[in-house]
Amino acid sequence: MRRVAIPPRANWRERAEHSGFRFHTIDGEPYWDESAYYAFTLRQIEQDIEAPTEELHAMALDLVGGIVASEEQLRRLDIPEPFWDWIARSWQARDAHLLGRMDLGYDGHGPAKLYEFNYDTPTSLFEAAFFQWQWLDDQQRDGRLPVAADQFNSIYESLVEALATIAPRLPRPIRFAALRDAVEDQGTSDYLRDCALQAGIECAALAIEDIGLSADGRYTDLDDTVIGTLFKLYPLEDLFREPFGRHLPDSGLRLVEPPWKAVLSNKGILPLLWEAHEGHPNLLPAYFDEETEPLPAGWVRKPLHSREGANVRIALPDGQRIETAGPYSGPAIRQAFHPLPQFDGRHALVGSWVVGDRACGIGVREDASPITRDGARFLPHAIVEAGTATLLA
């Protein structure tokens, strides 16, 4: 794994705008950065990322049944009691799930370490599935990357296949919804809707704010038509605590991601995994905050429902403290400190995508801070064998 400087495409901004990548720059700062790329060998991808991703995914799924059947475990995850039976029914019915992203610490040597699952509202999808593949194709065409270079990226094909597989089990049309003014979320939702269209699925776009509620407690669109299936890029844990969400268990609404994903998107799954698989090479020691055992060489405290690196507190091995602000509070976990690898002074995080139950691609984000925050940049990657560099300076 190397960070390799490469000239950006002269027209990349026009390419981004043309493809609907409207969030390539956020608040005046670049989000997409193609001044460098991360180079992996095929062995690193297949053995150190792809295989462990599928193993960790299977390990997490194996825990769901026991969790949803246990009041104690659901309380540990801080899931409100009115939703317990709904979540359990969703798992018992094996309600269809689509995708998730797990965040890994990996430097090209030794096992990748799991930091967390993003299994309810994962973003950075469009740039991982489409725009970095376009970058690779353009750079090869311009002679800056070898023709033999590749990318761990079958995300698009996997999404179309998975959507076609689960669609017969869902009422249609499928509405794809995100907050109206959340540009990145809208971009992710629009990309998934396009994949659904490619799979021949009847679907429509809808803003979260435009979802209504009928007199008999069913969710409706702007035409007062009952919504049968909803892909919502909006956190389940927020819906659990909002008056609008209390109707979910009895509404008949089918969600993608399904209710049981609330178990896996919760940071509490990390100590539960450690309890079940203590010492696994891809796991970090993790405990619920109130149950924390002494953690050597530092720790990281994360609220169960925090996102985008908010409200994270790190105790470094040398005694220093790093903390981020944010809106999240409540119960938390502590995870053993495992620093992100640094390349050219930037901290790199590998996001490994799972569609259905298959690992199918990665995206790399980097931050100047050891905590990957919402302002972290996305850089493309390529599979090139060791010793191969860009062909043109």
C-alpha positions as CSV (number, residue, x, y, z in Angstrom):
1,M,0.0,0.0,0.0
2,R,1.5,3.3,-1.1
3,R,0.3,6.9,-1.6
4,V,1.4,7.9,-5.1
5,A,1.3,11.4,-6.5
6,I,-0.2,11.7,-9.9
7,P,-1.3,14.7,-12.1
8,P,-5.1,15.3,-11.8
9,R,-7.1,15.2,-14.9
10,A,-7.4,18.7,-16.4
11,N,-11.2,18.4,-16.8
12,W,-12.1,16.4,-13.7
13,R,-14.4,19.1,-12.3
14,E,-16.4,19.2,-15.6
15,R,-16.5,15.4,-15.5
16,A,-17.8,15.5,-11.9
17,E,-20.5,18.1,-12.7
18,H,-21.6,16.2,-15.8
19,S,-21.9,12.9,-13.8
20,G,-23.9,14.6,-11.0
21,F,-21.1,14.6,-8.5
22,R,-22.2,17.9,-7.0
23,F,-20.4,17.4,-3.7
24,H,-16.9,17.1,-5.0
25,T,-16.2,20.4,-3.1
26,I,-17.8,21.0,0.3
27,D,-17.9,24.4,2.0
28,G,-15.2,25.6,-0.3
29,E,-12.8,22.7,0.5
30,P,-12.0,19.8,-1.8
31,Y,-13.7,16.5,-0.9
32,W,-12.6,14.6,-4.0
33,D,-8.8,14.7,-4.3
34,E,-7.0,13.1,-7.3
35,S,-3.6,14.7,-6.8
36,A,-2.6,11.2,-5.5
37,Y,-3.9,7.7,-5.3
38,Y,-3.5,4.7,-3.1
39,A,-1.7,1.8,-4.7
40,F,-2.4,-1.8,-3.5
41,T,-1.1,-5.1,-4.7
42,L,-3.6,-7.8,-5.6
43,R,-2.5,-9.9,-2.6
44,Q,-3.2,-7.0,-0.2
45,I,-6.7,-6.6,-1.7
46,E,-7.6,-10.3,-1.8
47,Q,-6.0,-11.5,1.4
48,D,-5.9,-8.5,3.7
49,I,-9.1,-6.7,2.8
50,E,-11.6,-8.7,0.8
51,A,-11.4,-12.0,2.7
52,P,-11.5,-10.4,6.2
53,T,-14.3,-8.1,5.2
54,E,-16.5,-11.1,4.3
55,E,-15.4,-12.9,7.5
56,L,-16.2,-9.9,9.7
57,H,-19.6,-9.5,8.0
58,A,-20.5,-13.1,8.6
59,M,-19.3,-12.9,12.2
60,A,-21.6,-9.9,12.8
61,L,-24.6,-11.5,11.1
62,D,-24.1,-14.6,13.4
63,L,-24.7,-12.4,16.4
64,V,-28.0,-10.7,15.3
65,G,-30.3,-13.6,16.2
66,G,-29.1,-13.8,19.8
67,I,-29.1,-10.0,20.2
68,V,-32.7,-9.4,19.0
69,A,-33.9,-12.3,21.2
70,S,-32.3,-10.7,24.3
71,E,-33.8,-7.8,26.3
72,E,-30.4,-7.4,28.0
73,Q,-28.5,-7.1,24.8
74,L,-31.0,-4.7,23.2
75,R,-30.8,-2.5,26.4
76,R,-27.0,-2.5,26.1
77,L,-27.4,-1.2,22.6
78,D,-29.7,1.5,23.9
79,I,-32.5,0.6,21.4
80,P,-35.9,1.8,22.6
81,E,-38.2,-1.0,23.9
82,P,-41.2,-0.1,21.6
83,F,-39.1,-1.2,18.6
84,W,-37.7,-4.5,19.9
85,D,-40.4,-6.8,18.5
86,W,-40.4,-5.0,15.2
87,I,-36.6,-5.5,14.9
88,A,-36.9,-9.1,15.9
89,R,-39.7,-9.8,13.4
90,S,-37.6,-8.2,10.7
91,W,-34.7,-10.5,11.4
92,Q,-36.9,-13.6,11.8
93,A,-38.4,-12.8,8.3
94,R,-34.8,-12.2,7.0
95,D,-36.0,-8.9,5.5
96,A,-33.8,-8.1,2.6
97,H,-30.7,-6.0,3.1
98,L,-28.6,-4.2,0.5
99,L,-25.3,-2.7,1.5
100,G,-22.9,-1.5,4.2
101,R,-19.4,-0.2,4.6
102,M,-17.0,-1.2,7.3
103,D,-14.1,1.1,8.2
104,L,-10.7,-0.5,8.5
105,G,-7.3,0.5,9.6
106,Y,-4.7,-0.9,7.2
107,D,-1.2,0.1,6.2
108,G,-0.3,-2.7,3.8
109,H,1.3,-4.9,6.5
110,G,-0.4,-7.2,9.0
111,P,-4.1,-7.7,9.5
112,A,-6.6,-4.9,8.8
113,K,-8.4,-3.8,12.0
114,L,-12.1,-3.1,12.2
115,Y,-13.0,0.3,13.6
116,E,-16.7,0.2,13.0
117,F,-19.6,-0.8,10.7
118,N,-21.6,1.8,8.7
119,Y,-24.6,-0.5,8.0
120,D,-27.6,1.8,8.1
121,T,-26.8,5.0,6.2
122,P,-23.4,4.5,4.5
123,T,-22.2,7.3,2.3
124,S,-19.2,7.8,0.0
125,L,-20.9,5.3,-2.3
126,F,-21.1,7.2,-5.6
127,E,-17.4,8.3,-5.5
128,A,-16.3,4.7,-4.6
129,A,-18.5,2.9,-7.1
130,F,-18.5,5.3,-10.1
131,F,-16.2,8.3,-10.0
132,Q,-13.0,6.6,-9.0
133,W,-13.6,3.9,-11.7
134,Q,-13.9,6.7,-14.2
135,W,-10.7,8.2,-12.9
136,L,-8.9,4.9,-13.4
137,D,-10.2,4.6,-16.9
138,D,-9.2,8.1,-17.8
139,Q,-5.7,7.9,-16.3
140,Q,-5.0,4.6,-18.2
141,R,-6.3,6.2,-21.4
142,D,-3.9,9.2,-20.9
143,G,-1.0,6.8,-20.2
144,R,-0.5,7.9,-16.6
145,L,-1.4,4.5,-15.2
146,P,-0.4,1.1,-16.7
147,V,-3.0,-0.7,-18.9
148,A,-2.7,-3.6,-16.5
149,A,-3.7,-1.6,-13.5
150,D,-7.0,-2.5,-11.9
151,Q,-9.3,-1.5,-9.0
152,F,-11.1,-3.4,-6.3
153,N,-14.5,-2.2,-7.5
154,S,-17.4,-4.3,-8.6
155,I,-19.8,-2.2,-6.5
156,Y,-22.0,-1.1,-9.3
157,E,-22.5,-4.5,-10.7
158,S,-23.1,-5.9,-7.3
159,L,-25.7,-3.3,-6.5
160,V,-27.7,-3.9,-9.7
161,E,-27.6,-7.7,-9.1
162,A,-28.6,-7.4,-5.4
163,L,-31.4,-4.9,-6.2
164,A,-32.8,-7.2,-8.9
165,T,-32.6,-10.1,-6.4
166,I,-34.4,-8.4,-3.5
167,A,-36.9,-6.4,-5.5
168,P,-39.4,-9.3,-6.0
169,R,-39.7,-9.5,-2.2
170,L,-40.6,-5.8,-1.8
171,P,-43.7,-3.7,-2.6
172,R,-43.0,-1.4,-5.5
173,P,-42.3,1.3,-6.5
174,I,-39.4,1.7,-4.2
175,R,-39.0,5.3,-3.0
176,F,-35.5,6.6,-2.5
177,A,-35.3,9.3,0.1
178,A,-32.8,11.6,1.8
179,L,-32.9,15.1,3.4
180,R,-33.7,17.7,0.7
181,D,-30.7,19.9,1.4
182,A,-28.1,17.2,2.3
183,V,-26.2,17.2,-1.0
184,E,-24.0,14.2,-0.3
185,D,-27.0,12.2,1.0
186,Q,-29.0,13.1,-2.1
187,G,-26.2,12.1,-4.3
188,T,-26.0,8.7,-2.7
189,S,-29.7,8.2,-2.8
190,D,-29.8,9.3,-6.5
191,Y,-27.0,6.8,-7.4
192,L,-28.8,3.9,-5.7
193,R,-32.0,4.9,-7.5
194,D,-30.1,4.9,-10.8
195,C,-28.8,1.4,-10.0
196,A,-32.4,0.3,-9.3
197,L,-33.5,1.7,-12.6
198,Q,-30.7,-0.3,-14.3
199,A,-32.1,-3.4,-12.6
200,G,-35.5,-2.7,-14.2
201,I,-37.1,-1.7,-10.9
202,E,-39.9,0.8,-10.7
203,C,-38.8,3.5,-8.3
204,A,-39.1,7.2,-7.5
205,A,-37.3,10.0,-5.6
206,L,-38.7,11.6,-2.5
207,A,-37.3,14.0,0.1
208,I,-37.5,12.8,3.7
209,E,-39.3,16.0,4.6
210,D,-42.1,15.2,2.1
211,I,-43.1,11.9,3.7
212,G,-46.5,12.2,5.3
213,L,-48.7,10.1,7.6
214,S,-52.2,8.9,6.9
215,A,-55.0,8.8,9.5
216,D,-54.5,5.1,10.0
217,G,-50.7,5.4,10.7
218,R,-49.2,4.6,7.3
219,Y,-46.5,6.6,5.6
220,T,-47.4,8.5,2.4
221,D,-45.9,10.5,-0.5
222,L,-46.8,13.9,-1.8
223,D,-49.8,12.4,-3.6
224,D,-51.0,10.8,-0.4
225,T,-50.2,7.4,-1.8
226,V,-49.1,4.8,0.8
227,I,-45.4,4.0,0.6
228,G,-44.8,0.3,0.5
229,T,-41.0,0.3,0.3
230,L,-38.6,3.1,1.3
231,F,-34.9,3.4,1.0
232,K,-34.1,6.1,3.5
233,L,-30.8,7.7,4.0
234,Y,-31.8,8.8,7.5
235,P,-30.6,7.2,10.7
236,L,-32.9,4.6,12.3
237,E,-31.8,5.7,15.8
238,D,-33.1,9.2,15.0
239,L,-36.4,7.8,13.8
240,F,-36.7,5.8,17.0
241,R,-36.6,9.0,19.0
242,E,-38.8,11.2,16.9
243,P,-42.6,11.4,17.2
244,F,-42.9,10.6,13.5
245,G,-41.1,7.3,13.9
246,R,-43.3,5.8,16.6
247,H,-45.6,4.5,13.9
248,L,-42.9,2.4,12.2
249,P,-43.7,-1.0,13.8
250,D,-47.4,-0.9,12.8
251,S,-47.2,1.1,9.5
252,G,-46.5,-1.9,7.2
253,L,-43.6,0.0,5.7
254,R,-40.7,-2.1,4.3
255,L,-37.4,-0.4,4.9
256,V,-34.1,-0.7,3.1
257,E,-32.0,-1.0,5.1
258,P,-34.3,-3.3,7.2
259,P,-34.9,-2.7,10.9
260,W,-32.5,-5.4,12.0
261,K,-29.7,-3.4,10.6
262,A,-30.1,-1.1,13.7
263,V,-28.2,-3.8,15.5
264,L,-25.2,-3.8,13.2
265,S,-25.0,0.0,12.7
266,N,-24.8,0.5,16.5
267,K,-21.2,0.8,17.9
268,G,-22.3,-1.6,20.6
269,I,-21.8,-4.4,18.1
270,L,-18.0,-4.0,18.5
271,P,-17.8,-5.1,22.1
272,L,-20.3,-7.9,21.4
273,L,-18.0,-9.1,18.6
274,W,-15.0,-8.9,20.9
275,E,-16.9,-10.9,23.6
276,A,-17.7,-13.6,21.0
277,H,-14.3,-13.6,19.2
278,E,-11.8,-12.3,21.6
279,G,-8.3,-12.2,20.1
280,H,-9.5,-12.3,16.5
281,P,-6.7,-10.7,14.3
282,N,-9.1,-8.3,12.6
283,L,-10.8,-7.1,15.8
284,L,-9.7,-4.5,18.4
285,P,-10.5,-5.0,22.1
286,A,-13.8,-3.2,22.8
287,Y,-16.0,-2.8,25.8
288,F,-19.2,-0.9,26.8
289,D,-18.1,2.2,28.5
290,E,-19.5,1.3,31.9
291,E,-18.0,-2.2,31.6
292,T,-14.5,-1.1,30.4
293,E,-11.6,-3.2,31.4
294,P,-8.1,-1.6,31.5
295,L,-7.0,-1.0,28.0
296,P,-3.3,-0.9,27.4
297,A,-1.7,1.8,25.2
298,G,-4.7,4.1,25.0
299,W,-8.3,3.9,24.0
300,V,-11.0,5.5,21.9
301,R,-14.4,6.4,23.3
302,K,-17.3,6.5,20.8
303,P,-21.0,7.1,21.5
304,L,-23.2,4.2,20.3
305,H,-24.9,6.3,17.7
306,S,-22.2,8.8,16.7
307,R,-21.3,9.4,13.0
308,E,-18.7,11.2,10.9
309,G,-16.1,11.2,13.7
310,A,-18.2,13.4,16.0
311,N,-18.0,13.2,19.8
312,V,-15.0,10.9,19.7
313,R,-12.5,11.0,22.5
314,I,-9.0,9.5,22.2
315,A,-6.6,8.8,25.1
316,L,-3.2,8.4,23.4
317,P,-0.6,6.1,24.9
318,D,1.6,9.1,25.8
319,G,-1.2,10.6,27.9
320,Q,-2.4,13.2,25.4
321,R,-6.1,13.6,24.7
322,I,-7.9,14.3,21.4
323,E,-11.6,15.1,21.3
324,T,-14.1,16.1,18.6
325,A,-17.3,18.1,19.2
326,G,-20.7,17.1,18.0
327,P,-24.3,16.5,18.8
328,Y,-24.1,12.9,20.1
329,S,-24.3,11.8,23.7
330,G,-25.6,8.9,25.7
331,P,-24.1,5.4,26.2
332,A,-20.7,4.8,24.6
333,I,-18.1,2.1,24.0
334,R,-14.3,2.2,24.5
335,Q,-12.1,0.5,21.9
336,A,-8.4,-0.1,22.1
337,F,-6.4,2.7,20.4
338,H,-5.0,1.6,17.0
339,P,-3.7,4.6,15.0
340,L,-4.6,5.1,11.4
341,P,-1.5,4.7,9.2
342,Q,0.0,7.9,7.9
343,F,1.1,8.6,4.4
344,D,2.7,11.9,3.6
345,G,1.4,13.3,6.8
346,R,-2.3,12.2,6.2
347,H,-4.2,9.6,8.1
348,A,-5.8,7.0,5.7
349,L,-8.9,5.0,6.4
350,V,-10.1,2.2,4.1
351,G,-13.8,1.9,3.7
352,S,-14.7,-1.7,2.6
353,W,-18.0,-2.2,0.9
354,V,-20.3,-5.1,1.3
355,V,-23.3,-5.5,-1.0
356,G,-25.6,-8.3,-0.1
357,D,-23.1,-10.5,1.7
358,R,-20.2,-10.0,-0.7
359,A,-17.2,-7.7,-0.3
360,C,-17.0,-5.8,-3.6
361,G,-14.9,-2.7,-3.4
362,I,-13.1,0.0,-1.3
363,G,-12.8,3.7,-1.0
364,V,-10.0,5.5,0.8
365,R,-10.5,8.7,2.8
366,E,-7.8,10.7,4.5
367,D,-7.7,13.4,7.2
368,A,-5.1,15.6,8.7
369,S,-6.4,14.4,12.1
370,P,-6.2,10.9,13.5
371,I,-10.0,11.0,13.6
372,T,-11.7,10.7,10.2
373,R,-14.2,13.6,10.2
374,D,-16.9,14.7,7.8
375,G,-14.3,17.0,6.1
376,A,-12.0,14.1,5.2
377,R,-11.0,13.8,1.6
378,F,-11.7,10.9,-0.8
379,L,-8.8,9.6,-2.9
380,P,-9.0,7.0,-5.6
381,H,-7.1,3.7,-5.5
382,A,-5.6,1.3,-8.0
383,I,-4.2,-2.2,-7.9
384,V,-0.7,-2.1,-9.2
385,E,2.1,-4.5,-8.4
386,A,5.0,-3.3,-6.2
387,G,7.5,-1.3,-8.0
388,T,5.1,0.1,-10.6
389,A,4.6,3.8,-10.5
390,T,2.8,6.3,-12.6
391,L,4.1,6.3,-16.1
392,L,4.1,10.1,-16.7
393,A,5.3,12.8,-14.3
